[in-house]
Amino acid sequence: MLYKPMMSKEEAQKRRDWQNGVYEMHVKCKAAISMDLLGRRLEIPQDVFSPPPYEHNLLAKAVLREVKESDKVLDMGTGSGVQAIFAASKSTNVLAVDVNPSAVNCARANVELNGLSSRVTVKMSDLFENADGKYDLIIFDPPFRWFEPRNMWERCSADKDYVSLRLFFENAGVHLSKDGRMLIHFGTSGDLAYLKHVIRKYSFDRRLVLKESRAGWTYFVFRVTRSTRKNDHSDRKNLAT
């Protein structure tokens, strides 16, 4: 199924311009980054996505609020490993995966740096490829925009035609425990209406957990669970909600 933006051409171009700006800023930045987030130390090389500081890190705030000690957690697209590290502040069973080899190495190093190697396993995986089993909580910060990535680093923010986004939701139900839930981070710098469409299409419900506006965009964390609707395939009727 070929993706078609659920917005005007002008709005789509605005997001393409934003993506190009993000990429150009990254190309100019050659240095590795050291960060401290609530006492967690992160060392991030230039070819791995650097998370925002804690005050703007909605997903980290949601993870700390959501994770239970009994949860088996999957951090999908872990990047620097930051969300897996926050999850491991409560859970002793966290799997962090990423398709970027540099991100996998970075996450492993940061997990060790924070003394959490007994709680967090890091693997190379394209979506659920090497993430067998069922999880009580899946954390996912997907690429926001639907353009073709120019390199491995840009895969953190660009997903051509949202193929990975669709495949994630197509397969997520198989990997959720009976009462499992997901934390999904997204923003209006992507196609928010399409995300809502896909969530509904694959029989999930969403609830807003956190919201923040900055730099002209609005960012959200949704708590996503199996749908309680029966035989409802009208996935477009509530896109604006």
C-alpha positions, 0 to 999 in steps of 0.5 A: 500500500503506497502512502499518501500524506493526509495533509495538503501539499503545502503542509507536506512541503513544510515537513520536508523542509524541516527534515532537510534542516534537521539533516543539515544540522546533523551533517555539520555536527561532527562531535560526540555528545555527553549528556546527563539525564536525571543522573543517567550518563549517556555518551553518544557518537555522531552517527546515533540520534541524540535525545532531547534534554529531560525537560523536553523528553516526553517519552522518558517522563512517560516511561518513568511513570508507566513502567512497573517492576513486574513488566517485561519491557521492549524498547524498540529503536533504542538509539542511545539506550536512554529509554531502556535505561529509564525503564530499567530503573524499575524493571529487571527485564528490558530488551533494547533493539535497534537496526543501526549497528552504531546505535546498538554499540552505543546503547550497550556502552551506555547500559554498562556505563549506568551499571544496568547490564544485568537488567538490560539486553541490547540486540540488533533487530529490524523491528521485531526480527530479533525480539521474540516473545511477548512484552508487557510494555513496548516503547517506540519512538518511530521516525516522524516523517515519511521520506527516504533516509539518506543514511543509517542515522537518518532512519531515526527520523525518516521512514520511506512511505511509513513502511516500518511504522505500518509493519510495527503496528501490523506485528505489535499485537503478536508481541504484546502480553494479554494486557500489554500496552505501548508508549508511542511518541510522535509529533505534528512534524510528522503525519499525525493523522496517518499515525492515528489511522494506522493505530485504528486500522490495526485494532488498537486504541490510544490515550493521550499521556503527555503533550508539549508544544515547541519550535512550532510543532506539538509532540505527544506520547500516546498509551496504546492498547488492544482495541475494545471496539468490535467489528469497527473498521471505520478507521478514518472517522475519528482522525481529528480526535 
